[in-house]
């Protein structure tokens, strides 16, 4: 029997509170959790008594940092999308990748590139794709230019609901037809709704259910591929930060700092087992490990592959 070809899909849902996910039980995410592995952790940063970021992508500058005590690592950043997605992309925390707020000033993406770019550098035979409804991730280089296929839309111009809809359609089509070895899809409407109305409103429920349906469409596209029987697909789902109950983030509350990772393997039952404090920085190394790419110590990553 020929060896299965490993492929990985990473889906990012912005500003998704895990307690709301558990309470609302969106069917696709719940199914992945039941058959996969999942857990939560707290971001190691957040600005105490911070003014909240009140709209998606708003730049509320992180104040100048005080020097860290000798020999102590102190990570200073706002619990915003810029630091969050940069950590997911690069596998390192903000004190290394340099993004401490949504302004992206001081980014060190040449030194700490995204996991798709690392995959292509390590294995040029791999195909990669990325789809964004938040254009800043492309504009500021959080996801590099060597990624093979990309779609970048502006959620501010189109609305995030509208941009997510286009991202969903294009990503589903590309997964079905091309089946990239490593893909990343960003969906942002949960964050936009939470900023406007908080995470306890019917509109947040609707945004989450729409993104859950999108995820289900991606999985259907994968399972419908003619070559699916010869492929081994790992799916990772994560978020960049949470929200306070009234909506907004940037601070250091547990509601803002709690993040999650869900890992599943299509066609396999991992048992719904808990992962011990999986972190956003672990997503990239986990994706690389599923493709047979070990983490090089010279990369100086903070993340490690999750045991799935």
C-alpha positions in Angstrom: 0.0 0.0 0.0 1.4 3.4 -0.9 2.1 5.9 1.8 -0.5 8.6 2.5 0.4 12.1 1.6 0.2 14.4 4.7 -1.8 17.6 4.4 -2.7 20.3 6.9 -5.4 22.9 7.1 -5.2 25.7 9.7 -8.3 27.8 10.3 -8.1 31.0 12.4 -11.3 32.5 13.8 -10.6 36.0 15.2 -11.8 36.9 18.7 -13.6 33.7 19.4 -14.2 33.1 23.1 -13.9 29.4 24.0 -16.5 29.6 26.7 -19.0 30.8 24.1 -17.9 28.0 21.7 -18.6 25.5 24.4 -21.9 27.0 25.3 -23.2 27.4 21.8 -22.0 24.0 20.5 -21.5 24.8 16.8 -21.8 21.3 15.2 -18.7 21.2 13.1 -16.3 22.5 15.8 -18.0 20.3 18.4 -17.6 17.3 16.2 -13.9 18.1 15.7 -13.4 18.4 19.4 -15.2 15.1 20.1 -13.1 13.2 17.6 -9.9 15.2 18.1 -7.9 16.9 20.8 -8.3 20.4 22.3 -7.4 22.7 25.1 -7.0 26.3 26.2 -4.2 28.4 27.6 -3.7 32.0 28.6 -1.7 34.4 26.5 1.4 35.4 28.4 0.8 39.1 27.8 -1.9 41.8 28.0 -1.8 45.4 29.1 -3.2 46.0 32.6 -5.8 48.8 32.8 -5.6 49.1 29.0 -7.9 51.2 26.9 -9.8 48.5 24.9 -9.4 48.0 21.2 -13.0 48.9 20.2 -13.0 47.9 16.5 -11.2 45.2 14.5 -7.7 46.2 13.7 -7.8 49.5 15.6 -4.3 50.7 16.5 -4.2 51.4 20.3 -0.4 51.7 20.9 1.2 49.6 23.5 3.0 52.0 25.9 6.8 52.1 25.9 8.2 49.1 27.8 10.1 49.3 31.0 13.3 47.3 31.1 12.8 43.7 32.2 14.4 42.6 35.5 17.8 41.0 34.8 17.5 37.4 33.8 13.7 37.5 33.6 11.7 37.2 30.4 8.8 39.7 30.3 6.5 39.7 27.3 4.7 43.0 26.8 2.0 43.4 24.2 -1.7 44.2 24.0 -4.2 41.3 23.6 -4.8 42.4 20.0 -5.0 40.7 16.6 -1.6 42.0 15.5 0.4 40.3 18.3 -2.0 37.3 18.3 -1.8 36.3 14.6 1.9 37.2 14.4 2.5 34.7 17.3 0.4 32.0 15.5 2.2 32.7 12.2 5.7 32.8 13.5 5.7 30.4 16.5 7.3 33.0 18.8 5.9 35.5 21.3 5.8 39.3 20.8 9.1 40.0 22.5 10.7 38.1 19.5 8.5 38.9 16.5 8.2 42.5 17.6 4.5 43.1 17.0 3.0 44.5 20.3 -0.2 46.1 18.9 -2.2 46.4 15.7 0.3 48.9 14.2 2.9 46.1 13.4 5.8 48.5 14.0 9.0 46.7 14.7 7.9 43.4 13.1 10.7 40.9 12.8 9.2 38.6 10.2 12.5 38.2 8.3 14.0 36.6 11.3 10.8 34.8 12.3 8.8 33.9 9.2 5.4 32.3 9.1 5.0 28.5 9.2 3.9 28.2 5.6 7.1 30.0 4.4 9.2 27.7 6.6 7.5 24.7 5.2 8.2 25.8 1.6 11.8 26.6 2.5 12.3 23.2 4.1 10.5 21.3 1.4 10.2 23.2 -1.9 8.0 20.4 -3.3 5.1 21.4 -0.9 2.2 23.5 -2.1 0.9 26.2 0.2 -2.1 28.6 0.3 -3.4 31.4 2.5 -6.8 33.3 2.6 -7.4 36.4 4.6 -10.3 38.8 5.2 -8.0 41.0 7.3 -5.6 42.5 4.8 -3.1 43.7 7.4 -1.8 40.1 7.8 -0.6 40.3 4.2 0.3 44.0 4.1 2.7 43.9 7.0 4.3 40.6 6.1 3.0 38.3 8.9 2.5 35.7 6.1 5.3 36.0 3.5 5.5 36.3 -0.2 6.7 32.8 -0.9 3.3 31.3 -0.1 2.1 29.7 -3.3 -1.5 30.8 -3.6 -3.2 33.6 -1.7 -6.4 35.6 -1.5 -6.3 38.9 0.4 -9.6 40.9 1.0 -10.3 44.0 3.0 -12.9 43.3 5.6 -13.2 47.0 6.4 -14.2 47.8 2.8 -16.4 44.8 2.3 -17.5 44.2 5.9 -16.0 41.2 7.5 -19.1 39.1 6.9 -18.9 39.9 3.2 -15.1 39.3 3.0 -15.4 36.1 5.0 -18.1 34.8 2.6 -15.7 35.4 -0.4 -12.8 33.8 1.5 -14.9 30.8 2.3 -15.9 30.3 -1.3 -12.4 30.6 -2.7 -10.8 28.6 0.0 -13.3 25.8 -0.4 -12.8 25.8 -4.2 -9.0 25.7 -3.9 -9.1 23.0 -1.2 -11.2 20.8 -3.5 -9.3 21.4 -6.7 -5.7 21.9 -5.6 -5.6 20.4 -2.1 -2.6 22.3 -1.0 -0.2 20.5 1.4 -0.5 23.4 3.9 -3.2 26.0 4.0 -4.2 28.8 6.3 -7.7 30.4 6.3 -8.5 33.5 8.4 -12.1 34.4 9.2 -12.8 37.7 11.1 -16.5 38.3 11.6 -16.7 36.9 15.1 -14.3 39.7 16.2 -16.1 42.4 14.4 -19.5 41.5 15.9 -17.9 41.2 19.4 -16.5 44.6 19.1 -19.8 46.1 18.2 -22.2 44.1 20.4 -20.2 41.8 22.7 -19.9 38.0 22.6 -23.3 37.3 24.3 -25.6 38.7 21.6 -27.6 36.7 18.9 -25.4 38.3 16.2 -22.2 36.7 17.8 -24.0 33.4 17.8 -24.9 33.8 14.1 -21.3 34.8 13.2 -19.9 31.8 15.0 -22.4 29.5 13.3 -21.6 31.0 9.9 -17.9 30.3 10.5 -18.7 26.8 11.7 -20.6 26.2 8.5 -17.6 27.5 6.5 -15.4 25.1 8.3 -17.8 22.3 7.5 -17.6 23.3 3.8 -13.8 23.1 3.9 -14.0 19.6 5.3 -16.6 18.6 2.7 -14.4 20.0 0.0 -11.4 17.9 1.3 -13.4 14.7 1.7 -14.8 15.1 -1.9 -11.4 15.2 -3.5 -10.8 12.3 -5.9 -7.4 11.7 -4.3 -8.7 11.9 -0.7 -8.2 8.2 0.0 -4.5 8.7 -0.5 -4.3 11.7 1.8 -4.0 12.2 5.5 -5.5 15.5 6.6 -4.8 17.2 9.9 -7.1 20.2 10.8 -6.1 22.8 13.4 -8.4 25.6 14.6 -7.4 28.5 16.8 -8.0 32.1 17.8 -5.8 35.1 18.6 -7.5 36.5 21.7 -10.9 36.7 23.5 -13.1 39.7 24.5 -14.5 41.3 27.6 -18.2 40.7 28.1 -19.1 44.1 26.7 -16.8 43.6 23.7 -13.2 44.8 23.2 -9.8 43.5 24.1 -6.2 44.6 24.7 -6.1 44.1 28.4 -5.0 41.3 30.7 -8.3 39.7 31.9 -8.7 36.0 31.6 -11.6 36.7 29.1 -9.2 38.5 26.8 -6.2 36.2 27.3 -7.9 32.8 27.0 -7.2 31.1 23.6 -7.7 27.6 22.3 -6.3 25.1 19.9 -8.5 22.3 18.4 -6.6 19.5 16.5 -8.3 16.7 14.5 -7.3 14.2 11.9 -10.0 13.5 9.3 -11.1 9.9 9.2 -9.5 9.1 12.6 -10.7 9.3 16.2 -8.3 10.8 18.6 -10.8 10.4 21.4 -11.6 14.0 22.3 -8.6 14.1 24.6 -7.5 17.2 26.4 -4.4 19.0 25.3 -2.4 20.4 28.2 -2.4 24.2 27.7 -1.9 24.3 23.9 -0.6 27.7 22.9 -1.0 29.8 19.7 2.8 29.5 19.1 2.4 25.7 19.0 0.2 25.8 15.9 2.9 26.3 13.4 5.3 23.7 14.8 2.4 21.2 15.0 1.5 21.8 11.3 5.2 21.4 10.3 5.5 18.2 12.3 2.5 16.7 10.5 4.3 17.3 7.3 7.5 15.6 8.6 9.4 18.9 9.1 11.2 19.0 12.4 11.7 22.3 14.3 15.3 23.5 13.8 16.7 24.8 17.1 18.3 27.6 15.1 14.8 29.0 14.4 14.6 29.9 18.1 10.9 29.1 18.3 8.8 29.3 21.5 6.3 26.8 20.2 6.5 23.0 20.1 4.6 20.4 18.2 1.5 19.3 20.1 1.2 15.5 20.9 -1.5 14.5 18.4 
